[in-house]
Amino acid sequence: MSTFVFKSELWTAQYTGLRVNTVASFMRALHEVDDDTIYYHLYRNLFEYHFLPTDYGNSFAYWLAENGFPVLAEKFSAIDLMECVCIADIRAEMLKILHSGVDGFERLCKPFYFIRAIRKVVDTGTVANSLEEFREGIKKVGIHSLFYHLVTSRLVHGEPVNDFSRWLRSMGEEEKAEKIERIDLMAYSLYDVRDMILNYLES
């Protein structure tokens, strides 16, 4: 029997000092910034607010839409973050979209400020050795624990499988694991996601 150790994730936002005001300079910056900066802007809505306040799921897409590049914004929003297990792959996909080309790359836009997530992973002190203990753990831990195990863990393991589903499979709970994998994390708040997981674990 394997023990599930619930972890959580803490972020501190740090300004990188990089500010751009054209799409051309935005493209150059995407080549330069580190992975934790890319990560912050892709996932900050889900991590900080636990809901998506706009039609665009990440900061990059929102900025492009706000500055009159709706096609680029839609393409940035369409990137499936849950299938990506490497920030380098997401960076390459965004640059590919930008290199597809539109007019106005040198036109002045509202500034975009690149922010880095200084991240720390901590143990919550909650563990599970059975399905019932696992369900109680999901109830007990904070939202940022769900974020770590559902989102960050994919990058940690380099696989498009979240920690919850991986552990459930080790316990022989294939159906429950699959249901959790099918949750569209970008379509629901983490509070809704918690309720969905608890329902799946009860069934």
C-alpha positions as CSV (number, residue, x, y, z in Angstrom):
1,M,0.0,0.0,0.0
2,S,1.4,3.4,-1.0
3,T,1.0,6.5,1.2
4,F,-0.2,9.7,-0.5
5,V,1.6,12.8,1.0
6,F,-0.4,16.0,0.4
7,K,1.8,18.9,-0.5
8,S,1.0,22.5,-1.3
9,E,2.5,25.4,-3.3
10,L,3.3,28.9,-2.2
11,W,4.0,31.8,-4.7
12,T,5.6,35.2,-4.3
13,A,5.3,37.4,-7.3
14,Q,8.5,39.2,-8.3
15,Y,8.8,41.8,-11.0
16,T,11.5,40.8,-13.5
17,G,12.2,44.4,-14.6
18,L,11.1,43.6,-18.1
19,R,8.4,45.7,-19.7
20,V,7.3,45.6,-23.3
21,N,4.9,47.7,-25.3
22,T,4.9,46.1,-28.8
23,V,4.2,42.6,-30.0
24,A,7.7,42.6,-31.5
25,S,9.3,43.3,-28.2
26,F,6.9,40.8,-26.5
27,M,8.2,38.1,-28.9
28,R,11.8,38.9,-28.0
29,A,11.0,38.8,-24.3
30,L,9.4,35.4,-24.6
31,H,12.8,34.1,-25.8
32,E,14.6,35.6,-22.8
33,V,12.4,35.1,-19.7
34,D,12.8,32.1,-17.4
35,D,10.4,29.2,-17.0
36,D,9.0,30.5,-13.8
37,T,7.9,33.7,-15.5
38,I,6.2,31.9,-18.3
39,Y,4.5,29.7,-15.6
40,Y,3.3,32.6,-13.7
41,H,1.5,34.3,-16.6
42,L,0.0,31.0,-17.9
43,Y,-1.4,29.8,-14.6
44,R,-1.8,32.9,-12.3
45,N,-5.6,33.1,-12.9
46,L,-6.1,29.6,-11.7
47,F,-3.6,29.9,-8.8
48,E,-4.4,33.4,-7.5
49,Y,-8.1,33.8,-8.1
50,H,-9.3,30.2,-8.5
51,F,-11.5,31.3,-11.3
52,L,-11.0,32.7,-14.7
53,P,-12.1,36.4,-14.7
54,T,-12.0,36.9,-18.5
55,D,-12.7,35.0,-21.7
56,Y,-8.9,34.4,-22.0
57,G,-7.3,31.8,-19.8
58,N,-3.9,33.4,-19.4
59,S,-2.2,36.8,-19.0
60,F,-0.6,36.7,-22.4
61,A,-3.8,36.0,-24.3
62,Y,-5.6,38.7,-22.3
63,W,-2.9,41.3,-23.2
64,L,-3.0,40.4,-26.9
65,A,-6.8,40.7,-26.9
66,E,-6.7,44.0,-25.0
67,N,-4.4,45.5,-27.6
68,G,-6.3,44.5,-30.7
69,F,-4.9,41.1,-31.6
70,P,-7.9,38.8,-31.1
71,V,-6.7,36.1,-33.5
72,L,-3.4,35.7,-31.6
73,A,-5.3,35.9,-28.3
74,E,-7.6,33.1,-29.3
75,K,-4.6,30.9,-30.4
76,F,-2.8,31.6,-27.1
77,S,-6.0,30.7,-25.1
78,A,-6.3,27.5,-27.2
79,I,-3.0,26.1,-26.0
80,D,-3.8,23.0,-24.0
81,L,-1.8,23.6,-20.8
82,M,-2.9,20.3,-19.3
83,E,-1.3,18.4,-22.1
84,C,2.0,20.3,-21.8
85,V,4.6,18.8,-19.4
86,C,7.5,21.1,-20.2
87,I,7.5,24.9,-20.1
88,A,9.9,24.8,-23.1
89,D,7.3,23.2,-25.2
90,I,4.7,25.8,-24.3
91,R,7.2,28.6,-25.0
92,A,8.0,27.1,-28.4
93,E,4.2,26.8,-29.2
94,M,3.6,30.5,-28.3
95,L,6.6,31.6,-30.4
96,K,5.3,29.5,-33.3
97,I,1.9,31.3,-33.1
98,L,3.6,34.7,-33.1
99,H,5.8,33.8,-36.0
100,S,2.7,32.9,-38.0
101,G,2.5,36.6,-38.5
102,V,0.0,39.4,-38.3
103,D,0.3,43.1,-39.1
104,G,1.0,45.7,-36.5
105,F,3.8,44.0,-34.5
106,E,5.6,47.3,-34.1
107,R,2.5,49.3,-33.1
108,L,2.6,50.7,-29.6
109,C,0.4,48.8,-27.1
110,K,-0.5,49.0,-23.4
111,P,2.6,47.8,-21.6
112,F,3.0,44.3,-20.4
113,Y,5.0,43.7,-17.3
114,F,6.7,40.3,-16.9
115,I,6.3,38.8,-13.4
116,R,8.2,35.8,-12.0
117,A,6.7,33.3,-9.6
118,I,9.0,32.5,-6.8
119,R,7.6,29.1,-5.8
120,K,8.0,26.9,-2.8
121,V,6.6,23.4,-2.2
122,V,5.7,22.4,1.3
123,D,4.3,19.3,3.1
124,T,0.8,19.9,4.5
125,G,1.2,17.3,7.2
126,T,-1.8,15.4,5.8
127,V,-1.3,11.8,4.4
128,A,-3.6,9.1,3.2
129,N,-3.2,5.3,3.2
130,S,-6.7,4.5,2.1
131,L,-9.4,5.8,-0.2
132,E,-11.4,7.2,2.8
133,E,-8.3,8.9,4.2
134,F,-7.6,10.3,0.7
135,R,-11.1,11.7,0.4
136,E,-10.8,13.3,3.9
137,G,-7.4,14.8,2.9
138,I,-9.0,16.4,-0.2
139,K,-11.6,18.0,2.1
140,K,-9.0,19.2,4.5
141,V,-6.1,20.6,2.4
142,G,-6.2,24.1,0.9
143,I,-6.8,25.0,-2.7
144,H,-3.2,25.5,-3.4
145,S,-2.6,21.8,-2.6
146,L,-5.0,20.9,-5.3
147,F,-3.1,23.2,-7.7
148,Y,0.2,21.5,-6.9
149,H,-1.1,18.0,-7.3
150,L,-3.2,18.6,-10.4
151,V,-1.0,21.1,-12.3
152,T,2.5,21.5,-11.0
153,S,3.0,17.7,-10.5
154,R,2.7,17.2,-14.3
155,L,5.8,19.3,-14.8
156,V,7.6,17.7,-11.9
157,H,7.1,14.2,-13.3
158,G,7.3,15.2,-17.0
159,E,4.0,13.4,-17.6
160,P,0.5,14.6,-18.4
161,V,-0.8,12.6,-15.4
162,N,-1.7,14.4,-12.1
163,D,-0.7,13.0,-8.7
164,F,-4.2,12.2,-7.6
165,S,-4.9,10.0,-10.7
166,R,-1.5,8.3,-10.4
167,W,-2.1,7.4,-6.8
168,L,-5.6,6.1,-7.4
169,R,-4.3,3.8,-10.1
170,S,-1.8,2.4,-7.7
171,M,-4.8,1.6,-5.5
172,G,-6.7,-0.1,-8.3
173,E,-9.2,2.8,-8.8
174,E,-8.8,3.2,-12.6
175,E,-12.3,4.6,-13.1
176,K,-11.9,7.3,-10.5
177,A,-8.5,8.2,-11.8
178,E,-9.8,8.6,-15.4
179,K,-12.7,10.8,-14.2
180,I,-10.3,13.2,-12.4
181,E,-8.0,13.3,-15.5
182,R,-10.9,14.4,-17.6
183,I,-11.7,17.5,-15.5
184,D,-11.0,20.6,-17.5
185,L,-9.1,22.6,-14.9
186,M,-9.2,25.8,-17.0
187,A,-13.0,25.7,-17.1
188,Y,-13.8,25.5,-13.4
189,S,-12.7,27.1,-10.2
190,L,-10.5,25.0,-7.9
191,Y,-13.4,25.0,-5.4
192,D,-15.6,23.4,-8.1
193,V,-12.8,21.0,-8.9
194,R,-12.6,19.9,-5.3
195,D,-16.4,19.2,-5.2
196,M,-16.1,17.2,-8.5
197,I,-13.3,15.1,-7.1
198,L,-15.1,14.4,-3.9
199,N,-18.2,13.3,-5.8
200,Y,-16.1,11.0,-8.0
201,L,-14.4,9.5,-4.8
202,E,-17.8,8.8,-3.3
203,S,-19.2,7.1,-6.4
